[in-house]
Amino acid sequence: MAVPPTYADLGKSARDVFTKGYGFGLIKLSLKSKSENGLEFTSSGSANTKTTKVTGSLETKYRWTEYGLTFKEKWNTDNTLGTEITIKEQLAHRLKLIFDSSFSPNTRKKNAKIKTAYKREDIHLGCDVDFDITGPSIRGAVVLGYEDGLMGYMNFETTKSHVTQSNFAVGYKIDEFQLHINVNDGTEFGSSIYQRVNKKLETAVNLAWTARNSNTRFGIAAKYQIDPDASFLAKVNNSSLIGLGYTQTLKPGIKLTLSALLHCKNVNTGGHNLGLGLEFQA
């Protein structure tokens, strides 16, 4: 097997079918551009159709490829400033270090994280240290791969040398089919299936169960690529919620996204959510 994914990316293909291309209850506009010297700009804004709250963010990214460095600066309308520095394969082969910090001038809240990742064939290791105001916490993860199988483990540890949560996952992955099963802290059980039926159709199924309240959640989703510029999405869950999405590339660099969330239990009473998104890329 090639390099396995990170623990967070286990089951990602199925999650993408359920989440990408939807923006329920939001009117969103985003702009991406890149200057001649390689500096990337990403700005986005959204308005909630129910609360009328408007949010926005601005991000700049610069890659210094010669030294394996990536710099990111972020700001949002909550007046939170963020800086991220990534060092890739400089201190050691296949090793990546990320220094991530944030600061809110309004609340004076500060946060810093150090993330490390090491990957090679059949193994992917990760260790994150979060320096929160209440004290640092550590999250470690390992994913092992053998032939078409995957196995992952992740835990959370606080300053009191106490493991607060342990997660375990197994998976099976080939080109057109993926199966993922996970147990979070012995109380949350979940599984997902992803299958690429053909070049145009992708399907996904997920199932989750919570031991504390015996709450079961089930959903199915599909994405159909109508043509190279348009795709249709649909999903439904056991709460009788139906999500619909349509993505159209109007012209190179301009993409339109339409979405709707229908409450089938209350069709006549309303409460349905619509979404509109426009993305510009230069």
N, C-alpha and C positions, 0 to 999 in steps of 0.2 A: 504494500500500500504506500502511496505517497504521503506527504506530511498531513496528518489529521487536522481538523479545524480546532479552534479554541473551544472551551467548554460552553461559552455563551453562544457559539455558532452551531452547536448541535441541534438539529431539527430546524435550521434556518430556512431551508428551501420551502418547507410547509408553512412556516410563519409568514414568509414573504407573500405567498398566495393569499393568505388571510388578511394581510395588512397593507401591502403596497397598492397604490392606486385609489385609495379611499381617503376622504377628508370630510367626514360627516359634520355638519353644523359649522363649517368654516368657509370663509372666502379668503383664499390664500394667493399671494403673489410672490414670486421669487425670481431673482436675477443672479446669474453666474457669468463672470467675465474673467479674462486672463490677459495680463499685459505682456508686452514684448520681452520683458526681463524675467518672466515666469511667475510674477506675483498674481495670485488668484484672489478674487473677491466674490463673496457670496452674501447677498442680502435678501431677507425675506420678511414679509409682514402678513398677518392674518387677523381677521375679525370674526369673533364668535357671533353667529346669527341670533343666539338666544340671549346672551348676556351683553352683547354689543361691545365686549372688551376687545381692544386692539393691542396686539403684541407685535414686536419686531426684533430682528437680530441682524448683526453684521459680523462677518468673519473674513479675516485675511489669512492667506496661507502662502508660505514661501519655502520652496525646496532647494536646499544646497546639496545637490546630488553628489558632488565631488567628495563631500565629507559625511554623507549619509545623514544629514540633518534636515528636519522639517520644523518650521516655526509657525505657530497659529496664535492669532489674537482674536478674542471674541468679546462681543458686547451685546446686551439685550435691553429691552425697554424696562425691565425690572432694575436697571442700572447695576448689573452684575458684570464685572470685568473678568476675563479669563485668559490665561496664557498657557500654551502647551508646547513643549519642546520634545521632539522625538529624535533619538539617536539609534541608528540601525546599522548593525554589523560593523561597529567601529571598535568597541572594547573587546568583543569576542565574536567569532564567526557564528552566525545564526542567532545572535542575541539582540533583542530590541529593548530599549529603555525609553520610558515616557515620563516626563515631569509635568504634572498638571496642577495648576493653581487657580484659585478664584478669589475675588474680593468684592464685597458690596459696600460702597461708600456710605449708603444710607443706614445700614444696620451695623456696619463695622465688622461684619462676619467674614472670617478668612478660612480658607480650606486649601489643603495641599495633598497631592497624591503622587506616589511613585509606583509606576507599573513596569513590570518586567515580563518578558516572554522569550522563551527559547524553544525552537522547533527544529526537528530533523525528521528523517524518515521514521514513521511508526510512533512518534511521540511529540507531544506539544505541552510544554510546561508554562505555567503562569503564576506570578505572585504579585499582589497589589498591597500597598501599605497606604492607608488613609489616615492622615494626621488631622483628625477632627478636633474641635474645641474640647470635647469630652474625653479625649485621649485617642491614641492611635489604635487602629484595628487592622487585622491582616486577613487577606483572602488568598487562599492558595488553590490551584487547580491543576489537574493533569488529565490528559486525554491520550489513550493508547490505541493504536490501530494494528490490526492483524488481518491480512487479506482484505475481506470486505466488511469486517466487523470493527466496531468502535466501543470503547469503554471509557467513561469519564468520572472523575470524582472532584468535588469542590467543597471546601469548608470555610467557615468564618470564625475568627478568633479575636477576642478583645484583649485589652491591656491586662485583664485579670487572669490571663493564660487559660481562658475558658472557651471551649468550642461552643459557639452559640447556634450554629446550624451546619448540617452536613447534607450535601446533595450527591446523588449517584445517578448515573445514566448509562444506558447501553444503546447501541444502534447498529444498523446494517445499511450499507450504502453501496449502490452500484450506479451506473450512469443514469438510468431512467427510473430508479425506484429507491426510496429511502424510508427506513423505519427507525423511530426514536422512542425510547421509553425512559422516563425519569421518575425519581422519587426525591422529594424535597423535604428533608428533616423528618422523614417517617410519617408525615401527615398529608402531604400533597403528592398525589399520584397522577401522572400524565403520560400520554402517548400521542404520536402523530405519524401519519403516513403521507408521503409525497410520491406522486407518480407522473411522469411525463408520458402521456398516452401517445402523442405523436408530436411533430414539429410545431403544431399550432395549439395544442391543448395540454394544459397542466391541471392536475387535480390534487386536493389535499383533504385530509380528515384529521381532526384532533378530538381527543377525549381526555377529560380531567375529572378527578374525584378528590374531595376533601374529607379526611377521616373525621375531623372534629364535628362536622354537621351533616355528613353524608351527602353533601351537595355534589351533584353530577352535572357536568357541562359537556356538550357535544356539538360539533359543528362540521360542516362540509363546505368546501370552496372550490372554485374553478376559475381558470383564466384562459380565454380563447383569443389567439392572435388572428384577428380578421385579415389583416394585411401588414406589411412592414411598418405602416404608420398608424395603425389603429388596433386597439385591443378592448375586449369586453370582459368584465369581471362580475362574479356573483358569489354570494355566500349565504348560508342560513344556519341558525343554531336552534337548540332545543327550547329557547325562550321565545320562539316565533319571531325572531328578528331577521329580516332579509336585507342584505346589503347588495347594492348594485353599483357598478362603476364602469366608466367609459373613458378611455384615454386616446387622444388623437394628436398626432404631430401635424400642426397646421402648415408649417414650412420648416426647413432646417433651422434649429435653434429656438423654436416656439412650440410648446406643448400645452394642450388643454386637457384638464381633468374634470369630469363631472361625476358626482356620486350621490347616492340616496340611501337612507336607512329607513326601512318601513317597519312599523310596529303592527304586525298582523293581528295581534290580540285586540288592538284598538284602532282598527282601520277607519272607522267613522268619526272617532273623537279627535283624531289628529295626533300631533306630537311627533310627526315624521321629521327627519333631518335631511337637509340638502347640502351639498358641498360644491364649491367651484374653485378650481385652481388654474393658475397660469404660470408657466415657467419659461423664462427667457434665458438663453445661453449664447454668449458671444465669444 
